[in-house]
Amino acid sequence: MEFLVWFEDTAFSTWMRESGPAFFSSLVLHSIAMAFVVGVHVAIDLRILGFAPRVPLPLMRRFFPVLWVSLGVVTVSGVLLLVAYPAKALTNPVFYLKLSAVVAAMVITRTLVTQLMQDETRDGGAASTGARRLAAVSLLLWGGAITSGRLLAYTANLMLASHAQY
């Protein structure tokens, strides 16, 4: 807890927390970029589940530049939001649930990309049952990540470590 008190008392953390434009712009960027990250994943997962079967899966790799830029923005803006209220996130189990869901969904995406999207000659045929199951789990994980991210605003037991009762 001492580390959190020290961290939230740094000039940068205080500025992020008390500067309306800094905090608000980080929150807006995080939300918009997360929409792109999740949107690309949802499009790929739905294609694997059988929607738009005439679209070749390797063609969907064209979304990856948007995905990687958006993932970078999500990461930077997420770190900035964490810096503003470190105790709020780091003492909340919902924060770890969100991170776990994102990491698990990204691992599934990597697996699906390796299995289905590398072969340029692959047609728009149906994906295997295993790939469809992974795509369905991926959709559930992204839904969980979004839901837990929103719940972070309402489930914090501690906003600032310096206000903790010992």
Summary of the structure (lengths in Angstrom):
residues: 166
radius of gyration: 18.9
end to end distance: 10.1
largest distance: 63.0
contacts: 477
relative contact order: 0.17
helix: 77%
strand: 0%
